[in-house]
C-alpha cells in the first residue's frame, strides 16, 4: 500500500478464534464483531487486538490512583520532567486524569506501557 489513510474492511472466518491479531502501528479505529456480537470496546494493547475478552476482570471495583513526580533542570532552558505513575484496576476503560502539567509547560512526549495520550486541553487519558 502507498503511504496515506486507508479504510480496510474484511471478514475473517477461522475454525478457531486466535487469542490475538497484530495490527499495523498507526491503527486508530477497530470495529469488531465476534459470532455476530459487536464488541463495544475491543481490547488493543501494544498494537495487538485481543479476542479473548474473558481475560478482562469482570468483578471487583474500578479504581485509579495517580502519583506525579517532577524534576526541574535549570539550564539554557528550564526543563520539567514529569513522571506519572498510574495504578488502575477493574474493567477496561478510558480514564481522564485531568491536567498533569503545570500551566505554561508543553508536552515533549509520552512513554507508557499503557495506551495514553494528552488532548489539546492538556488532559491525560489512559
RAMOUR-V453539 format. One line per field, one symbol per residue. psi: psi as a letter, one per 30 degrees, with the letter a starting at -180 (. if undefined). burial: 1 if it has 24 or more other C-alpha atoms within 12 Angstrom, else 0. Layout:
# RAMOUR-V453539
psi: ???
burial: ???
This chain:
# RAMOUR-V453539
psi: klkakkjkklkkjkekklelkklkegkekkkkkkhgkkjeikjjkhhkkkfifffkkfllkkkkkkkkkkkkkkbekkkjkkkjkkjklalklkkjgakfklkfkkkflkkkfljklkaffgkkk.
burial: 000000000000000000000000000001010000000001110000111010000000000000000000000000000001010000010010100110000010000001011100000111
